[in-house]
Amino acid sequence: MRYIIAMAIMLSSATVGAQIEVLNIQREIDTSVWRPFQTAFESLDGEALNRTYAKEVLRVTPNGIDTNNSFKSANIKRFDKNREDGASITLDFWFDSRHTNETTSYEVGFYRIGTTYTGKEPSYNYGQFHIVIKKIDGHWKITQDWDTAHINGNNISQEDFQKQEPLEF
């Protein structure tokens, strides 16, 4: 009986230790990927946003699949245009699930992008993302990025986004 109790305690301790390690890795990803991603987005800095991505990325949107990193030049053009138009942007998001090990993290969540033009009320776009982040040469980088504004044919809405509080880094 003591052997069974001792084994249960050891297994329990190992599980807790593994969970703590995963949380530490996720905090590292938050610091090295998600905080810079959000900051770059909100400061309209396309170059900084692109630095959160790996050299080779699979980017999927409702417009199709980009395996040539075309989205990176589009990021720069879009943010340049936003600045020219006097726009300010806010990006809020939260995770629905995160599956992480020492080298890879698969992260699913919901986002809200708020765009405000001088003298106008903000407009909001909502969506869901599926992101794969890999540790490459000691640095966490986004290697796959998929997002959509629809789930099962339904628009993702403010109500969907409000199911959880946005993250604060």
C-alpha positions as CSV (number, residue, x, y, z in Angstrom):
1,M,0.0,0.0,0.0
2,R,2.8,2.4,0.9
3,Y,4.4,1.6,-2.5
4,I,1.2,2.6,-4.3
5,I,0.9,5.9,-2.3
6,A,4.6,6.7,-2.9
7,M,4.2,6.0,-6.7
8,A,1.0,8.2,-6.8
9,I,2.9,11.0,-5.1
10,M,5.8,10.7,-7.5
11,L,3.6,10.7,-10.5
12,S,1.6,13.6,-9.2
13,S,4.8,15.6,-8.6
14,A,6.1,14.8,-12.1
15,T,2.8,16.0,-13.6
16,V,2.9,19.2,-11.6
17,G,6.6,19.8,-12.6
18,A,5.7,19.2,-16.3
19,Q,2.8,21.7,-16.1
20,I,5.0,24.3,-14.5
21,E,7.6,23.8,-17.3
22,V,4.9,24.3,-19.9
23,L,3.7,27.4,-18.2
24,N,7.3,28.8,-18.1
25,I,7.6,28.1,-21.8
26,Q,4.3,29.8,-22.5
27,R,5.4,32.9,-20.5
28,E,8.6,32.9,-22.6
29,I,6.5,32.8,-25.8
30,D,4.3,35.6,-24.4
31,T,7.4,37.8,-23.8
32,S,9.3,37.0,-27.0
33,V,6.4,36.6,-29.5
34,W,3.0,37.9,-28.3
35,R,4.0,41.1,-26.5
36,P,6.2,42.2,-29.5
37,F,3.5,41.1,-31.9
38,Q,0.8,43.2,-30.1
39,T,3.2,46.2,-29.7
40,A,4.2,46.1,-33.4
41,F,0.6,45.9,-34.5
42,E,-0.5,48.8,-32.3
43,S,2.4,51.0,-33.3
44,L,1.9,50.2,-37.0
45,D,5.4,48.8,-37.3
46,G,5.4,46.2,-40.1
47,E,9.1,45.4,-39.8
48,A,8.7,44.6,-36.1
49,L,5.7,42.5,-36.8
50,N,7.5,40.6,-39.5
51,R,10.3,39.9,-37.0
52,T,7.9,37.8,-34.9
53,Y,7.7,35.3,-37.9
54,A,10.1,32.7,-39.1
55,K,11.8,33.0,-42.4
56,E,9.5,30.4,-43.9
57,V,5.8,30.7,-42.9
58,L,2.6,29.0,-43.9
59,R,0.0,31.8,-43.8
60,V,-3.6,30.9,-44.5
61,T,-6.5,33.4,-44.7
62,P,-9.9,33.3,-46.4
63,N,-8.0,34.7,-49.5
64,G,-5.9,31.6,-49.8
65,I,-2.5,30.1,-48.8
66,D,0.7,32.1,-48.8
67,T,3.8,30.0,-48.8
68,N,6.0,32.8,-50.3
69,N,5.8,35.3,-47.4
70,S,3.8,37.8,-49.5
71,F,2.0,38.7,-46.3
72,K,5.1,40.3,-44.9
73,S,5.3,43.0,-47.6
74,A,1.6,43.4,-47.3
75,N,2.0,44.1,-43.5
76,I,4.4,46.9,-44.2
77,K,2.1,48.4,-47.0
78,R,-1.0,48.1,-44.8
79,F,0.6,49.8,-41.8
80,D,2.1,52.5,-44.0
81,K,-1.4,53.2,-45.4
82,N,-2.9,53.2,-41.9
83,R,-0.4,55.8,-40.8
84,E,-1.0,57.9,-43.9
85,D,-4.8,57.7,-43.2
86,G,-4.3,58.8,-39.6
87,A,-5.5,55.5,-38.2
88,S,-4.7,54.1,-34.8
89,I,-5.1,50.4,-34.1
90,T,-5.7,48.3,-31.0
91,L,-5.2,44.5,-30.9
92,D,-6.7,42.5,-28.1
93,F,-6.7,38.7,-27.9
94,W,-7.1,35.7,-25.7
95,F,-6.2,32.0,-26.0
96,D,-8.9,29.3,-26.2
97,S,-6.2,26.6,-26.0
98,R,-2.4,26.3,-26.0
99,H,-0.5,23.0,-26.5
100,T,3.1,23.5,-25.8
101,N,6.3,21.4,-25.5
102,E,10.0,22.4,-25.5
103,T,10.1,23.2,-29.2
104,T,6.6,23.8,-30.5
105,S,3.4,25.6,-29.4
106,Y,0.0,25.3,-31.1
107,E,-2.1,28.2,-30.0
108,V,-5.8,28.9,-30.7
109,G,-7.6,32.0,-29.7
110,F,-9.8,34.9,-30.6
111,Y,-8.9,38.5,-31.5
112,R,-10.4,41.9,-31.8
113,I,-8.8,44.6,-33.9
114,G,-10.0,48.1,-33.3
115,T,-9.4,50.8,-35.9
116,T,-10.0,54.5,-35.3
117,Y,-9.6,57.4,-37.7
118,T,-9.3,60.9,-36.4
119,G,-12.8,62.3,-35.5
120,K,-14.5,59.0,-36.0
121,E,-15.8,56.2,-33.8
122,P,-13.7,53.0,-33.7
123,S,-14.7,50.0,-35.9
124,Y,-13.9,46.5,-34.7
125,N,-13.1,43.2,-36.6
126,Y,-13.2,39.9,-34.8
127,G,-11.7,36.6,-35.6
128,Q,-10.2,33.3,-34.5
129,F,-6.5,32.4,-35.0
130,H,-4.6,29.1,-35.1
131,I,-0.8,29.7,-34.7
132,V,2.1,27.4,-34.6
133,I,5.2,28.8,-32.9
134,K,8.5,26.9,-33.1
135,K,11.8,27.5,-31.3
136,I,14.3,28.1,-34.1
137,D,18.0,28.7,-33.3
138,G,17.0,29.5,-29.7
139,H,14.2,32.0,-30.6
140,W,10.5,31.5,-30.7
141,K,9.0,32.3,-34.1
142,I,5.6,32.0,-35.8
143,T,5.8,29.3,-38.5
144,Q,2.1,28.9,-39.3
145,D,-0.6,31.5,-39.1
146,W,-4.2,30.9,-39.9
147,D,-7.1,33.1,-39.1
148,T,-10.8,33.5,-40.0
149,A,-13.7,35.8,-39.3
150,H,-16.2,33.0,-39.6
151,I,-16.8,29.7,-37.7
152,N,-19.3,27.2,-39.2
153,G,-20.5,29.9,-41.6
154,N,-21.2,32.4,-38.8
155,N,-19.5,35.7,-38.3
156,I,-17.3,35.9,-35.2
157,S,-18.8,38.7,-33.1
158,Q,-18.3,40.9,-30.1
159,E,-20.3,38.3,-28.1
160,D,-17.8,35.5,-29.1
161,F,-14.8,37.7,-28.2
162,Q,-16.3,38.7,-24.8
163,K,-16.4,35.1,-23.6
164,Q,-13.0,35.8,-22.0
165,E,-11.0,38.8,-21.0
166,P,-8.2,39.9,-23.3
167,L,-4.7,39.2,-22.2
168,E,-2.5,41.9,-20.8
169,F,1.3,41.6,-21.1
